[in-house]
Amino acid sequence: MQIYHTNTKKISGTKYTEVYPKAHMLFKELKRKTKRRPHLRSAYFKKDKIFLDYFWEHLHQKNSRDRVRRLKLYACALELIKNSKNEPVTKENPNKKSEVLHRFSGMTPERELFFVQINEDKKTNQKFLLSVFPSE
């Protein structure tokens, strides 16, 4: 597994109320650039769009401590999606046969390993940022 080393630092803060506004500001900047659904273009997927709105739905299903852990890595995850050409670990979603899961690995400047999971729909070929989480 190849690891992408990011230049972007983790979002600082220890509480959800400190980390969420900073992460959501990054999302709002990307959302402002398009009239439709917020997305990033991925280097690995030949500049295909990676839609970002599913991440927020998935995040709100987690407890507040886990939300903070994931949100702190949001800026690093956006850089990884945008710039990484490293091949992810790819497997079929065991819960839905019509989806493929791609798991990219990254390293923060603080030498912390994290993973970014992207969900791809086989029929429409659309890709969604599903999750960001540290390795623990």
Backbone hydrogen bonds, N-H to C=O, Kabsch-Sander energy under -0.5 kcal/mol:
donor,donor_aa,acceptor,acceptor_aa,energy
2,Q,87,E,-0.6
4,Y,105,S,-2.1
6,T,4,Y,-0.7
6,T,107,M,-2.6
11,I,72,K,-2.6
18,E,15,K,-1.0
19,V,15,K,-2.0
20,Y,16,Y,-2.5
22,K,18,E,-0.5
23,A,19,V,-2.1
24,H,20,Y,-3.0
25,M,21,P,-1.6
26,L,22,K,-1.3
27,F,23,A,-1.7
28,K,24,H,-2.6
29,E,25,M,-1.9
30,L,26,L,-1.6
31,K,27,F,-2.4
32,R,28,K,-2.2
33,K,29,E,-0.8
34,T,31,K,-1.2
40,L,50,I,-1.8
42,S,48,D,-2.4
43,A,81,I,-1.0
44,Y,84,S,-0.8
46,K,43,A,-1.1
47,K,42,S,-2.7
48,D,45,F,-0.8
50,I,40,L,-2.9
51,F,49,K,-0.6
51,F,127,K,-2.8
52,L,38,P,-2.1
55,F,52,L,-0.7
56,W,52,L,-0.6
57,E,53,D,-1.1
58,H,54,Y,-2.5
59,L,55,F,-2.4
60,H,56,W,-1.6
61,Q,58,H,-1.2
62,K,59,L,-1.7
67,R,63,N,-2.2
68,V,64,S,-1.8
69,R,65,R,-1.7
70,R,66,D,-2.1
71,L,67,R,-3.0
72,K,68,V,-2.1
73,L,70,R,-0.9
74,Y,71,L,-1.5
77,A,73,L,-2.4
78,L,74,Y,-2.1
79,E,75,A,-1.7
80,L,76,C,-2.3
81,I,77,A,-2.6
82,K,78,L,-2.1
83,N,79,E,-2.5
84,S,80,L,-2.4
89,V,103,R,-2.4
90,T,88,P,-0.6
91,K,101,L,-2.3
93,N,99,E,-2.3
99,E,96,K,-1.4
100,V,120,E,-2.6
101,L,91,K,-3.3
102,H,118,I,-3.1
103,R,89,V,-2.6
104,F,102,H,-0.6
104,F,116,V,-2.9
105,S,2,Q,-0.5
106,G,114,F,-2.9
107,M,4,Y,-2.6
108,T,112,E,-2.3
111,R,108,T,-2.0
113,L,111,R,-0.5
114,F,106,G,-2.6
115,F,133,F,-3.1
116,V,104,F,-2.4
117,Q,131,S,-3.0
118,I,102,H,-3.1
118,I,116,V,-0.5
119,N,128,F,-2.8
120,E,100,V,-3.1
121,D,126,Q,-2.7
122,K,98,S,-2.9
122,K,120,E,-0.5
125,N,121,D,-1.9
127,K,49,K,-0.6
128,F,119,N,-2.6
129,L,51,F,-2.9
130,L,117,Q,-2.6
130,L,128,F,-0.7
131,S,117,Q,-1.6
133,F,115,F,-2.3
135,S,113,L,-2.1
136,E,134,P,-0.6
